């Protein structure tokens, strides 16, 4: 999500913005009040990681990912920040593949710094057979 001020509603529309973008894509827009903050006003966030995963076991990864939905303490999946709560509520998590390309989607009320990256790395280790679901559960506990 991005937010910016403009006097032209046309300038904020996806078709206008996408013509100048190269690695991201805007698919929707909304007019919001002056007090809106893209970072602080969001009630849910969603990430997608796409990675090459030749030889990964998708079934092991899906099974391991099933432990994440719900509210958990994610301190072991984030950079330490003693000032903030490490509780996060994961709404959905999924992994799918198209050949050797893997798509990891996760949505939650909030994420800690580097949390999603570390979860993706842990799931990749389970897919390689280097770690198992018990290891992942222990880290989450």
N, CA, C and O atoms as CSV, one atom per row, in Angstrom:
chain,resi,resn,atom,element,x,y,z
A,1,UNK,N,N,0.848,-1.160,0.000
A,1,UNK,CA,C,0.000,0.000,0.000
A,1,UNK,C,C,0.896,1.225,0.000
A,1,UNK,O,O,1.896,1.289,0.714
A,2,UNK,N,N,0.520,2.175,-0.802
A,2,UNK,CA,C,1.203,3.458,-0.807
A,2,UNK,C,C,0.164,4.546,-0.624
A,2,UNK,O,O,-1.023,4.332,-0.869
A,3,UNK,N,N,0.602,5.683,-0.205
A,3,UNK,CA,C,-0.298,6.824,-0.064
A,3,UNK,C,C,0.456,8.065,-0.499
A,3,UNK,O,O,1.633,8.230,-0.176
A,4,UNK,N,N,-0.216,8.932,-1.229
A,4,UNK,CA,C,0.388,10.204,-1.604
A,4,UNK,C,C,-0.706,11.221,-1.850
A,4,UNK,O,O,-1.853,10.873,-2.130
A,5,UNK,N,N,-0.330,12.478,-1.740
A,5,UNK,CA,C,-1.260,13.576,-1.960
A,5,UNK,C,C,-1.157,14.041,-3.407
A,5,UNK,O,O,-0.060,14.156,-3.954
A,6,UNK,N,N,-2.294,14.304,-4.013
A,6,UNK,CA,C,-2.336,14.842,-5.366
A,6,UNK,C,C,-3.600,15.670,-5.531
A,6,UNK,O,O,-4.619,15.390,-4.899
A,7,UNK,N,N,-3.535,16.670,-6.363
A,7,UNK,CA,C,-4.713,17.478,-6.675
A,7,UNK,C,C,-5.495,16.873,-7.826
A,7,UNK,O,O,-6.587,17.344,-8.146
A,8,UNK,N,N,-4.951,15.826,-8.461
A,8,UNK,CA,C,-5.581,15.211,-9.620
A,8,UNK,C,C,-5.938,13.759,-9.327
A,8,UNK,O,O,-5.051,12.918,-9.175
A,9,UNK,N,N,-7.223,13.465,-9.247
A,9,UNK,CA,C,-7.647,12.082,-9.017
A,9,UNK,C,C,-7.184,11.180,-10.163
A,9,UNK,O,O,-6.901,10.002,-9.945
A,10,UNK,N,N,-7.106,11.714,-11.364
A,10,UNK,CA,C,-6.650,10.939,-12.528
A,10,UNK,C,C,-5.205,10.466,-12.341
A,10,UNK,O,O,-4.854,9.365,-12.764
A,11,UNK,N,N,-4.379,11.283,-11.717
A,11,UNK,CA,C,-2.966,10.936,-11.508
A,11,UNK,C,C,-2.811,9.760,-10.560
A,11,UNK,O,O,-1.782,9.085,-10.594
A,12,UNK,N,N,-3.791,9.495,-9.722
A,12,UNK,CA,C,-3.705,8.415,-8.736
A,12,UNK,C,C,-4.272,7.100,-9.248
A,12,UNK,O,O,-4.168,6.088,-8.556
A,13,UNK,N,N,-4.861,7.080,-10.420
A,13,UNK,CA,C,-5.491,5.853,-10.931
A,13,UNK,C,C,-4.442,4.851,-11.411
A,13,UNK,O,O,-3.406,5.241,-11.951
A,14,UNK,N,N,-4.710,3.566,-11.213
A,14,UNK,CA,C,-3.742,2.528,-11.582
A,14,UNK,C,C,-3.236,2.626,-13.019
A,14,UNK,O,O,-2.037,2.482,-13.254
A,15,UNK,N,N,-4.111,2.864,-13.973
A,15,UNK,CA,C,-3.676,2.937,-15.366
A,15,UNK,C,C,-2.644,4.020,-15.605
A,15,UNK,O,O,-1.730,3.846,-16.412
A,16,UNK,N,N,-2.783,5.133,-14.912
A,16,UNK,CA,C,-1.834,6.236,-15.039
A,16,UNK,C,C,-0.499,5.879,-14.386
A,16,UNK,O,O,0.558,6.091,-14.980
A,17,UNK,N,N,-0.541,5.345,-13.178
A,17,UNK,CA,C,0.680,5.029,-12.431
A,17,UNK,C,C,1.441,3.862,-13.063
A,17,UNK,O,O,2.666,3.913,-13.175
A,18,UNK,N,N,0.732,2.818,-13.475
A,18,UNK,CA,C,1.392,1.614,-13.978
A,18,UNK,C,C,2.239,1.872,-15.223
A,18,UNK,O,O,3.187,1.133,-15.485
A,19,UNK,N,N,1.912,2.907,-15.989
A,19,UNK,CA,C,2.699,3.223,-17.175
A,19,UNK,C,C,4.133,3.602,-16.850
A,19,UNK,O,O,5.005,3.511,-17.715
A,20,UNK,N,N,4.395,4.027,-15.610
A,20,UNK,CA,C,5.745,4.442,-15.213
A,20,UNK,C,C,6.428,3.472,-14.256
A,20,UNK,O,O,7.558,3.720,-13.837
A,21,UNK,N,N,5.766,2.376,-13.906
A,21,UNK,CA,C,6.344,1.412,-12.967
A,21,UNK,C,C,6.945,0.228,-13.716
A,21,UNK,O,O,6.525,-0.102,-14.825
A,22,UNK,N,N,7.942,-0.408,-13.084
A,22,UNK,CA,C,8.608,-1.525,-13.752
A,22,UNK,C,C,8.559,-2.826,-12.955
A,22,UNK,O,O,8.420,-3.894,-13.551
A,23,UNK,N,N,8.668,-2.772,-11.642
A,23,UNK,CA,C,8.725,-4.007,-10.862
A,23,UNK,C,C,7.559,-4.181,-9.896
A,23,UNK,O,O,7.478,-5.201,-9.211
A,24,UNK,N,N,6.668,-3.221,-9.827
A,24,UNK,CA,C,5.462,-3.365,-9.018
A,24,UNK,C,C,4.277,-2.980,-9.891
A,24,UNK,O,O,4.438,-2.381,-10.954
A,25,UNK,N,N,3.082,-3.334,-9.424
A,25,UNK,CA,C,1.890,-3.091,-10.207
A,25,UNK,C,C,0.779,-2.620,-9.273
A,25,UNK,O,O,0.524,-3.247,-8.245
A,26,UNK,N,N,0.126,-1.535,-9.622
A,26,UNK,CA,C,-0.993,-1.004,-8.845
A,26,UNK,C,C,-2.279,-1.556,-9.447
A,26,UNK,O,O,-2.477,-1.474,-10.659
A,27,UNK,N,N,-3.158,-2.121,-8.613
A,27,UNK,CA,C,-4.390,-2.686,-9.149
A,27,UNK,C,C,-5.648,-2.057,-8.581
A,27,UNK,O,O,-6.745,-2.385,-9.032
A,28,UNK,N,N,-5.531,-1.174,-7.615
A,28,UNK,CA,C,-6.721,-0.533,-7.056
A,28,UNK,C,C,-6.309,0.776,-6.391
A,28,UNK,O,O,-5.139,0.984,-6.069
A,29,UNK,N,N,-7.282,1.646,-6.195
A,29,UNK,CA,C,-7.018,2.901,-5.499
A,29,UNK,C,C,-8.259,3.318,-4.741
A,29,UNK,O,O,-9.369,2.879,-5.041
A,30,UNK,N,N,-8.057,4.167,-3.760
A,30,UNK,CA,C,-9.172,4.680,-2.979
A,30,UNK,C,C,-8.809,6.061,-2.461
A,30,UNK,O,O,-7.656,6.334,-2.128
A,31,UNK,N,N,-9.785,6.904,-2.400
A,31,UNK,CA,C,-9.579,8.216,-1.810
A,31,UNK,C,C,-9.763,8.076,-0.299
A,31,UNK,O,O,-10.721,7.451,0.157
A,32,UNK,N,N,-8.860,8.651,0.466
A,32,UNK,CA,C,-8.893,8.531,1.926
A,32,UNK,C,C,-8.780,9.910,2.553
A,32,UNK,O,O,-8.437,10.890,1.891
A,33,UNK,N,N,-9.078,9.962,3.842
A,33,UNK,CA,C,-9.003,11.221,4.577
A,33,UNK,C,C,-7.574,11.668,4.819
A,33,UNK,O,O,-6.634,10.889,4.658
A,34,UNK,N,N,-7.415,12.906,5.203
A,34,UNK,CA,C,-6.085,13.488,5.446
A,34,UNK,C,C,-5.354,12.800,6.595
A,34,UNK,O,O,-4.125,12.834,6.646
A,35,UNK,N,N,-6.098,12.169,7.532
A,35,UNK,CA,C,-5.449,11.525,8.670
A,35,UNK,C,C,-5.002,10.087,8.372
A,35,UNK,O,O,-4.460,9.418,9.252
A,36,UNK,N,N,-5.222,9.603,7.140
A,36,UNK,CA,C,-4.844,8.238,6.782
A,36,UNK,C,C,-3.328,8.105,6.707
A,36,UNK,O,O,-2.643,8.966,6.153
A,37,UNK,N,N,-2.810,7.007,7.275
A,37,UNK,CA,C,-1.395,6.690,7.229
A,37,UNK,C,C,-1.279,5.260,6.700
A,37,UNK,O,O,-1.771,4.328,7.335
A,38,UNK,N,N,-0.643,5.081,5.563
A,38,UNK,CA,C,-0.575,3.760,4.923
A,38,UNK,C,C,0.020,2.698,5.833
A,38,UNK,O,O,-0.382,1.537,5.766
A,39,UNK,N,N,0.951,3.066,6.666
A,39,UNK,CA,C,1.590,2.099,7.551
A,39,UNK,C,C,0.792,1.854,8.822
A,39,UNK,O,O,0.621,0.707,9.233
A,40,UNK,N,N,0.308,2.905,9.439
A,40,UNK,CA,C,-0.335,2.778,10.745
A,40,UNK,C,C,-1.843,2.504,10.672
A,40,UNK,O,O,-2.409,1.966,11.624
A,41,UNK,N,N,-2.496,2.856,9.579
A,41,UNK,CA,C,-3.944,2.698,9.479
A,41,UNK,C,C,-4.368,1.332,8.939
A,41,UNK,O,O,-5.548,0.991,9.012
A,42,UNK,N,N,-3.448,0.553,8.406
A,42,UNK,CA,C,-3.788,-0.747,7.829
A,42,UNK,C,C,-4.286,-1.699,8.925
A,42,UNK,O,O,-3.723,-1.733,10.019
A,43,UNK,N,N,-5.322,-2.459,8.636
A,43,UNK,CA,C,-5.846,-3.440,9.585
A,43,UNK,C,C,-5.402,-4.858,9.218
A,43,UNK,O,O,-5.531,-5.784,10.019
A,44,UNK,N,N,-4.878,-5.018,7.999
A,44,UNK,CA,C,-4.367,-6.305,7.562
A,44,UNK,C,C,-3.312,-6.069,6.498
A,44,UNK,O,O,-3.386,-5.111,5.729
A,45,UNK,N,N,-2.337,-6.950,6.465
A,45,UNK,CA,C,-1.266,-6.869,5.479
A,45,UNK,C,C,-1.127,-8.224,4.810
A,45,UNK,O,O,-1.478,-9.254,5.385
A,46,UNK,N,N,-0.612,-8.211,3.592
A,46,UNK,CA,C,-0.431,-9.455,2.864
A,46,UNK,C,C,0.877,-9.393,2.082
A,46,UNK,O,O,1.198,-8.379,1.461
A,47,UNK,N,N,1.618,-10.485,2.122
A,47,UNK,CA,C,2.865,-10.587,1.382
A,47,UNK,C,C,2.810,-11.786,0.462
A,47,UNK,O,O,2.140,-12.778,0.750
A,48,UNK,N,N,3.521,-11.687,-0.649
A,48,UNK,CA,C,3.736,-12.836,-1.540
A,48,UNK,C,C,5.223,-12.922,-1.826
A,48,UNK,O,O,5.835,-11.957,-2.283
A,49,UNK,N,N,5.797,-14.081,-1.553
A,49,UNK,CA,C,7.176,-14.362,-1.931
A,49,UNK,C,C,7.123,-15.332,-3.092
A,49,UNK,O,O,6.375,-16.309,-3.057
A,50,UNK,N,N,7.904,-15.072,-4.108
A,50,UNK,CA,C,8.038,-15.969,-5.251
A,50,UNK,C,C,9.502,-16.381,-5.281
A,50,UNK,O,O,10.393,-15.532,-5.275
A,51,UNK,N,N,9.746,-17.690,-5.314
A,51,UNK,CA,C,11.130,-18.146,-5.326
A,51,UNK,C,C,11.271,-19.436,-6.116
A,51,UNK,O,O,10.320,-20.203,-6.268
A,52,UNK,N,N,12.470,-19.654,-6.611
A,52,UNK,CA,C,12.829,-20.869,-7.344
A,52,UNK,C,C,13.074,-21.956,-6.316
A,52,UNK,O,O,13.807,-21.739,-5.351
A,53,UNK,N,N,12.471,-23.128,-6.504
A,53,UNK,CA,C,12.606,-24.166,-5.502
A,53,UNK,C,C,12.718,-25.553,-6.081
A,53,UNK,O,O,12.003,-26.462,-5.659
A,54,UNK,N,N,13.598,-25.731,-7.037
A,54,UNK,CA,C,13.766,-27.044,-7.658
A,54,UNK,C,C,14.059,-28.104,-6.603
A,54,UNK,O,O,14.984,-27.963,-5.803
A,55,UNK,N,N,13.260,-29.163,-6.613
A,55,UNK,CA,C,13.478,-30.276,-5.690
A,55,UNK,C,C,12.813,-30.136,-4.334
A,55,UNK,O,O,12.936,-31.036,-3.503
A,56,UNK,N,N,12.108,-29.031,-4.079
A,56,UNK,CA,C,11.440,-28.865,-2.791
A,56,UNK,C,C,10.189,-29.741,-2.713
A,56,UNK,O,O,9.500,-29.935,-3.715
A,57,UNK,N,N,9.901,-30.264,-1.536
A,57,UNK,CA,C,8.716,-31.094,-1.302
A,57,UNK,C,C,7.562,-30.186,-0.867
A,57,UNK,O,O,7.501,-29.755,0.284
A,58,UNK,N,N,6.657,-29.903,-1.793
A,58,UNK,CA,C,5.542,-28.983,-1.529
A,58,UNK,C,C,4.635,-29.500,-0.421
A,58,UNK,O,O,4.113,-28.707,0.363
A,59,UNK,N,N,4.438,-30.796,-0.341
A,59,UNK,CA,C,3.564,-31.346,0.697
A,59,UNK,C,C,4.139,-31.121,2.097
A,59,UNK,O,O,3.396,-30.795,3.023
A,60,UNK,N,N,5.443,-31.289,2.260
A,60,UNK,CA,C,6.078,-31.021,3.556
A,60,UNK,C,C,5.955,-29.546,3.912
A,60,UNK,O,O,5.724,-29.198,5.070
A,61,UNK,N,N,6.110,-28.688,2.922
A,61,UNK,CA,C,6.027,-27.249,3.168
A,61,UNK,C,C,4.607,-26.845,3.569
A,61,UNK,O,O,4.424,-26.053,4.493
A,62,UNK,N,N,3.606,-27.386,2.877
A,62,UNK,CA,C,2.212,-27.085,3.222
A,62,UNK,C,C,1.883,-27.573,4.625
A,62,UNK,O,O,1.229,-26.873,5.399
A,63,UNK,N,N,2.338,-28.769,4.945
A,63,UNK,CA,C,2.086,-29.325,6.272
A,63,UNK,C,C,2.734,-28.459,7.346
A,63,UNK,O,O,2.120,-28.178,8.375
A,64,UNK,N,N,3.972,-28.038,7.108
A,64,UNK,CA,C,4.672,-27.193,8.076
A,64,UNK,C,C,3.989,-25.838,8.217
A,64,UNK,O,O,3.908,-25.301,9.322
A,65,UNK,N,N,3.501,-25.283,7.123
A,65,UNK,CA,C,2.854,-23.963,7.153
A,65,UNK,C,C,1.554,-23.976,7.938
A,65,UNK,O,O,1.099,-22.927,8.395
A,66,UNK,N,N,0.954,-25.140,8.100
A,66,UNK,CA,C,-0.352,-25.227,8.765
A,66,UNK,C,C,-0.305,-24.833,10.241
A,66,UNK,O,O,-1.355,-24.624,10.849
A,67,UNK,N,N,0.888,-24.727,10.830
A,67,UNK,CA,C,0.979,-24.350,12.250
A,67,UNK,C,C,0.829,-22.844,12.465
A,67,UNK,O,O,0.592,-22.408,13.592
A,68,UNK,N,N,0.961,-22.050,11.417
A,68,UNK,CA,C,1.023,-20.600,11.586
A,68,UNK,C,C,-0.294,-19.859,11.771
A,68,UNK,O,O,-0.312,-18.882,12.520
A,69,UNK,N,N,-1.399,-20.253,11.141
A,69,UNK,CA,C,-2.628,-19.463,11.342
A,69,UNK,C,C,-3.028,-19.363,12.807
A,69,UNK,O,O,-2.913,-20.323,13.568
A,70,UNK,N,N,-3.501,-18.178,13.182
A,70,UNK,CA,C,-3.869,-17.908,14.559
A,70,UNK,C,C,-2.919,-16.901,15.172
A,70,UNK,O,O,-2.019,-16.389,14.506
A,71,UNK,N,N,-3.127,-16.623,16.443
A,71,UNK,CA,C,-2.287,-15.667,17.161
A,71,UNK,C,C,-1.156,-16.412,17.860
A,71,UNK,O,O,-1.390,-17.339,18.635
A,72,UNK,N,N,0.070,-15.993,17.574
A,72,UNK,CA,C,1.250,-16.636,18.146
A,72,UNK,C,C,2.287,-15.571,18.492
A,72,UNK,O,O,2.211,-14.432,18.030
A,73,UNK,N,N,3.242,-15.962,19.302
A,73,UNK,CA,C,4.393,-15.121,19.613
A,73,UNK,C,C,5.474,-15.448,18.578
A,73,UNK,O,O,6.008,-16.557,18.563
A,74,UNK,N,N,5.792,-14.489,17.723
A,74,UNK,CA,C,6.728,-14.702,16.623
A,74,UNK,C,C,8.125,-14.147,16.905
A,74,UNK,O,O,8.863,-13.832,15.971
A,75,UNK,N,N,8.494,-14.025,18.182
A,75,UNK,CA,C,9.795,-13.447,18.523
A,75,UNK,C,C,10.952,-14.196,17.869
A,75,UNK,O,O,11.969,-13.582,17.547
A,76,UNK,N,N,10.824,-15.499,17.665
A,76,UNK,CA,C,11.906,-16.278,17.056
A,76,UNK,C,C,11.959,-16.144,15.533
A,76,UNK,O,O,12.855,-16.694,14.893
A,77,UNK,N,N,11.018,-15.428,14.962
A,77,UNK,CA,C,10.998,-15.209,13.516
A,77,UNK,C,C,11.199,-13.740,13.167
A,77,UNK,O,O,10.837,-13.306,12.073
A,78,UNK,N,N,11.767,-12.981,14.077
A,78,UNK,CA,C,11.899,-11.546,13.832
A,78,UNK,C,C,13.182,-11.024,14.445
A,78,UNK,O,O,13.805,-11.671,15.286
A,79,UNK,N,N,13.559,-9.833,14.000
A,79,UNK,CA,C,14.664,-9.140,14.649
A,79,UNK,C,C,14.158,-8.645,15.994
A,79,UNK,O,O,13.011,-8.215,16.116
A,80,UNK,N,N,15.002,-8.707,16.986
A,80,UNK,CA,C,14.581,-8.359,18.342
A,80,UNK,C,C,14.313,-6.865,18.480
A,80,UNK,O,O,15.124,-6.031,18.077
A,81,UNK,N,N,13.175,-6.552,19.049
A,81,UNK,CA,C,12.802,-5.174,19.378
A,81,UNK,C,C,12.044,-5.249,20.693
A,81,UNK,O,O,10.850,-5.547,20.712
A,82,UNK,N,N,12.722,-4.984,21.766
A,82,UNK,CA,C,12.142,-5.149,23.097
A,82,UNK,C,C,10.982,-4.193,23.374
A,82,UNK,O,O,10.237,-4.389,24.334
A,83,UNK,N,N,10.822,-3.170,22.548
A,83,UNK,CA,C,9.779,-2.173,22.763
A,83,UNK,C,C,8.419,-2.596,22.210
A,83,UNK,O,O,7.396,-2.038,22.607
A,84,UNK,N,N,8.390,-3.567,21.306
A,84,UNK,CA,C,7.140,-3.933,20.642
A,84,UNK,C,C,6.690,-5.337,21.013
A,84,UNK,O,O,7.503,-6.208,21.322
A,85,UNK,N,N,5.385,-5.536,20.976
A,85,UNK,CA,C,4.824,-6.869,21.181
A,85,UNK,C,C,5.231,-7.767,20.018
A,85,UNK,O,O,5.339,-7.306,18.882
A,86,UNK,N,N,5.451,-9.027,20.298
A,86,UNK,CA,C,5.801,-9.983,19.251
A,86,UNK,C,C,4.619,-10.885,18.901
A,86,UNK,O,O,4.782,-11.869,18.179
A,87,UNK,N,N,3.436,-10.554,19.408
A,87,UNK,CA,C,2.226,-11.302,19.068
A,87,UNK,C,C,1.675,-10.812,17.732
A,87,UNK,O,O,1.508,-9.612,17.516
A,88,UNK,N,N,1.398,-11.754,16.850
A,88,UNK,CA,C,0.804,-11.443,15.543
A,88,UNK,C,C,-0.278,-12.468,15.259
A,88,UNK,O,O,-0.182,-13.625,15.670
A,89,UNK,N,N,-1.306,-12.031,14.555
A,89,UNK,CA,C,-2.416,-12.916,14.190
A,89,UNK,C,C,-2.344,-13.188,12.691
A,89,UNK,O,O,-2.613,-12.307,11.873
A,90,UNK,N,N,-1.979,-14.419,12.345
A,90,UNK,CA,C,-1.897,-14.811,10.940
A,90,UNK,C,C,-3.280,-15.278,10.499
A,90,UNK,O,O,-3.836,-16.224,11.056
A,91,UNK,N,N,-3.820,-14.608,9.502
A,91,UNK,CA,C,-5.162,-14.932,8.995
A,91,UNK,C,C,-5.106,-16.106,8.025
A,91,UNK,O,O,-5.857,-17.072,8.159
A,92,UNK,N,N,-4.205,-16.011,7.047
A,92,UNK,CA,C,-4.080,-17.078,6.051
A,92,UNK,C,C,-2.620,-17.254,5.670
A,92,UNK,O,O,-1.819,-16.322,5.740
A,93,UNK,N,N,-2.300,-18.467,5.268
A,93,UNK,CA,C,-0.963,-18.768,4.751
A,93,UNK,C,C,-1.122,-19.875,3.720
A,93,UNK,O,O,-1.868,-20.829,3.939
A,94,UNK,N,N,-0.434,-19.753,2.613
A,94,UNK,CA,C,-0.520,-20.803,1.597
A,94,UNK,C,C,0.778,-20.878,0.802
A,94,UNK,O,O,1.511,-19.899,0.659
A,95,UNK,N,N,1.026,-22.058,0.301
A,95,UNK,CA,C,2.168,-22.305,-0.572
A,95,UNK,C,C,1.665,-23.118,-1.745
A,95,UNK,O,O,0.955,-24.109,-1.575
A,96,UNK,N,N,2.039,-22.689,-2.928
A,96,UNK,CA,C,1.721,-23.465,-4.122
A,96,UNK,C,C,2.906,-23.374,-5.063
A,96,UNK,O,O,3.758,-22.496,-4.933
A,97,UNK,N,N,2.945,-24.282,-5.998
A,97,UNK,CA,C,4.040,-24.224,-6.961
A,97,UNK,C,C,3.499,-24.385,-8.375
A,97,UNK,O,O,2.435,-24.955,-8.614
A,98,UNK,N,N,4.279,-23.858,-9.282
A,98,UNK,CA,C,4.040,-24.001,-10.717
A,98,UNK,C,C,5.378,-24.455,-11.277
A,98,UNK,O,O,6.240,-23.638,-11.598
A,99,UNK,N,N,5.540,-25.767,-11.391
A,99,UNK,CA,C,6.843,-26.305,-11.746
A,99,UNK,C,C,7.803,-26.072,-10.595
A,99,UNK,O,O,7.527,-26.444,-9.455
A,100,UNK,N,N,8.936,-25.452,-10.906
A,100,UNK,CA,C,9.938,-25.189,-9.874
A,100,UNK,C,C,9.796,-23.807,-9.239
A,100,UNK,O,O,10.607,-23.430,-8.394
A,101,UNK,N,N,8.773,-23.050,-9.640
A,101,UNK,CA,C,8.500,-21.748,-9.021
A,101,UNK,C,C,7.504,-21.930,-7.887
A,101,UNK,O,O,6.479,-22.590,-8.055
A,102,UNK,N,N,7.804,-21.350,-6.737
A,102,UNK,CA,C,6.953,-21.464,-5.556
A,102,UNK,C,C,6.397,-20.097,-5.193
A,102,UNK,O,O,7.084,-19.081,-5.285
A,103,UNK,N,N,5.129,-20.097,-4.775
A,103,UNK,CA,C,4.420,-18.881,-4.376
A,103,UNK,C,C,3.988,-19.042,-2.928
A,103,UNK,O,O,3.197,-19.926,-2.600
A,104,UNK,N,N,4.508,-18.190,-2.072
A,104,UNK,CA,C,4.228,-18.225,-0.642
A,104,UNK,C,C,3.447,-16.957,-0.308
A,104,UNK,O,O,3.973,-15.851,-0.428
A,105,UNK,N,N,2.187,-17.119,0.111
A,105,UNK,CA,C,1.318,-16.000,0.468
A,105,UNK,C,C,0.997,-16.061,1.952
A,105,UNK,O,O,0.724,-17.131,2.498
A,106,UNK,N,N,1.032,-14.905,2.596
A,106,UNK,CA,C,0.722,-14.833,4.019
A,106,UNK,C,C,0.009,-13.513,4.295
A,106,UNK,O,O,0.411,-12.459,3.802
A,107,UNK,N,N,-1.058,-13.589,5.094
A,107,UNK,CA,C,-1.809,-12.386,5.475
A,107,UNK,C,C,-1.990,-12.396,6.982
A,107,UNK,O,O,-2.213,-13.445,7.587
A,108,UNK,N,N,-1.892,-11.217,7.580
A,108,UNK,CA,C,-2.050,-11.105,9.020
A,108,UNK,C,C,-2.327,-9.678,9.442
A,108,UNK,O,O,-2.285,-8.751,8.633
A,109,UNK,N,N,-2.606,-9.522,10.711
A,109,UNK,CA,C,-2.906,-8.178,11.214
A,109,UNK,C,C,-1.662,-7.299,11.254
A,109,UNK,O,O,-1.759,-6.076,11.144
A,110,UNK,N,N,-0.496,-7.919,11.410
A,110,UNK,CA,C,0.773,-7.186,11.445
A,110,UNK,C,C,1.898,-8.181,11.281
A,110,UNK,O,O,1.713,-9.383,11.474
A,111,UNK,N,N,3.060,-7.678,10.925
A,111,UNK,CA,C,4.254,-8.509,10.817
A,111,UNK,C,C,5.412,-7.784,11.465
A,111,UNK,O,O,5.503,-6.558,11.400
A,112,UNK,N,N,6.289,-8.535,12.084
A,112,UNK,CA,C,7.492,-7.986,12.684
A,112,UNK,C,C,8.571,-7.865,11.611
A,112,UNK,O,O,8.477,-8.479,10.548
A,113,UNK,N,N,9.596,-7.064,11.903
A,113,UNK,CA,C,10.662,-6.875,10.929
A,113,UNK,C,C,11.334,-8.207,10.603
A,113,UNK,O,O,11.769,-8.927,11.502
A,114,UNK,N,N,11.415,-8.523,9.333
A,114,UNK,CA,C,12.027,-9.736,8.775
A,114,UNK,C,C,11.266,-11.024,9.094
A,114,UNK,O,O,11.754,-12.113,8.792
A,115,UNK,N,N,10.091,-10.920,9.693
A,115,UNK,CA,C,9.311,-12.103,10.081
A,115,UNK,C,C,8.930,-12.960,8.871
A,115,UNK,O,O,9.139,-14.173,8.881
A,116,UNK,N,N,8.382,-12.346,7.850
A,116,UNK,CA,C,7.922,-13.116,6.684
A,116,UNK,C,C,9.112,-13.765,5.983
A,116,UNK,O,O,9.032,-14.917,5.558
A,117,UNK,N,N,10.191,-13.044,5.863
A,117,UNK,CA,C,11.406,-13.579,5.235
A,117,UNK,C,C,11.907,-14.803,5.994
A,117,UNK,O,O,12.314,-15.789,5.379
A,118,UNK,N,N,11.882,-14.749,7.316
A,118,UNK,CA,C,12.374,-15.865,8.130
A,118,UNK,C,C,11.421,-17.056,8.092
A,118,UNK,O,O,11.866,-18.203,8.128
A,119,UNK,N,N,10.117,-16.800,8.019
A,119,UNK,CA,C,9.153,-17.900,7.880
A,119,UNK,C,C,9.361,-18.582,6.529
A,119,UNK,O,O,9.364,-19.810,6.449
A,120,UNK,N,N,9.534,-17.795,5.474
A,120,UNK,CA,C,9.763,-18.362,4.140
A,120,UNK,C,C,11.027,-19.218,4.126
A,120,UNK,O,O,11.035,-20.304,3.547
A,121,UNK,N,N,12.092,-18.734,4.761
A,121,UNK,CA,C,13.343,-19.499,4.816
A,121,UNK,C,C,13.154,-20.804,5.585
A,121,UNK,O,O,13.679,-21.843,5.183
A,122,UNK,N,N,12.407,-20.757,6.690
A,122,UNK,CA,C,12.158,-21.969,7.486
A,122,UNK,C,C,11.344,-22.985,6.690
A,122,UNK,O,O,11.617,-24.184,6.746
A,123,UNK,N,N,10.348,-22.508,5.950
A,123,UNK,CA,C,9.545,-23.419,5.135
A,123,UNK,C,C,10.374,-24.029,4.010
A,123,UNK,O,O,10.181,-25.188,3.644
A,124,UNK,N,N,11.275,-23.259,3.477
A,124,UNK,CA,C,12.162,-23.773,2.437
A,124,UNK,C,C,13.058,-24.883,2.996
A,124,UNK,O,O,13.317,-25.873,2.312
A,125,UNK,N,N,13.531,-24.722,4.231
A,125,UNK,CA,C,14.346,-25.766,4.866
A,125,UNK,C,C,13.549,-27.049,5.054
A,125,UNK,O,O,14.090,-28.145,4.908
A,126,UNK,N,N,12.260,-26.918,5.379
A,126,UNK,CA,C,11.431,-28.130,5.514
A,126,UNK,C,C,11.223,-28.768,4.141
A,126,UNK,O,O,11.215,-29.992,4.018
A,127,UNK,N,N,11.055,-27.944,3.119
A,127,UNK,CA,C,10.885,-28.469,1.763
A,127,UNK,C,C,12.114,-29.186,1.251
A,127,UNK,O,O,12.009,-30.114,0.449
A,128,UNK,N,N,13.290,-28.760,1.714
A,128,UNK,CA,C,14.546,-29.423,1.328
A,128,UNK,C,C,14.775,-30.703,2.120
A,128,UNK,O,O,15.637,-31.509,1.768
A,129,UNK,N,N,13.996,-30.893,3.203
A,129,UNK,CA,C,14.184,-32.059,4.059
A,129,UNK,C,C,15.261,-31.846,5.111
A,129,UNK,O,O,15.614,-32.786,5.823
A,130,UNK,N,N,15.796,-30.620,5.228
A,130,UNK,CA,C,16.832,-30.338,6.220
A,130,UNK,C,C,16.243,-30.160,7.616
A,130,UNK,O,O,16.919,-30.415,8.613
A,131,UNK,N,N,14.993,-29.726,7.692
A,131,UNK,CA,C,14.284,-29.551,8.961
A,131,UNK,C,C,12.897,-30.159,8.811
A,131,UNK,O,O,12.453,-30.440,7.697
A,132,UNK,N,N,12.211,-30.364,9.939
A,132,UNK,CA,C,10.865,-30.937,9.876
A,132,UNK,C,C,9.862,-30.061,10.628
A,132,UNK,O,O,10.223,-29.047,11.226
A,133,UNK,N,N,8.609,-30.473,10.582
A,133,UNK,CA,C,7.547,-29.720,11.231
A,133,UNK,C,C,7.724,-29.597,12.731
A,133,UNK,O,O,7.337,-28.587,13.318
A,134,UNK,N,N,8.309,-30.620,13.370
A,134,UNK,CA,C,8.541,-30.558,14.820
A,134,UNK,C,C,9.526,-29.434,15.151
A,134,UNK,O,O,9.339,-28.709,16.128
A,135,UNK,N,N,10.556,-29.295,14.348
A,135,UNK,CA,C,11.530,-28.213,14.533
A,135,UNK,C,C,10.844,-26.856,14.414
A,135,UNK,O,O,11.085,-25.949,15.211
A,136,UNK,N,N,9.997,-26.736,13.415
A,136,UNK,CA,C,9.300,-25.476,13.189
A,136,UNK,C,C,8.345,-25.167,14.341
A,136,UNK,O,O,8.261,-24.019,14.778
A,137,UNK,N,N,7.634,-26.158,14.833
A,137,UNK,CA,C,6.733,-25.975,15.974
A,137,UNK,C,C,7.495,-25.533,17.218
A,137,UNK,O,O,7.027,-24.691,17.985
A,138,UNK,N,N,8.681,-26.118,17.402
A,138,UNK,CA,C,9.496,-25.764,18.567
A,138,UNK,C,C,9.938,-24.307,18.492
A,138,UNK,O,O,9.957,-23.611,19.507
A,139,UNK,N,N,10.289,-23.846,17.305
A,139,UNK,CA,C,10.694,-22.444,17.127
A,139,UNK,C,C,9.511,-21.526,17.420
A,139,UNK,O,O,9.674,-20.484,18.054
A,140,UNK,N,N,8.326,-21.909,16.960
A,140,UNK,CA,C,7.134,-21.075,17.179
A,140,UNK,C,C,6.764,-21.047,18.660
A,140,UNK,O,O,6.295,-20.026,19.164
A,141,UNK,N,N,6.976,-22.173,19.364
A,141,UNK,CA,C,6.682,-22.224,20.805
A,141,UNK,C,C,7.722,-21.447,21.577
A,141,UNK,O,O,7.651,-21.370,22.804
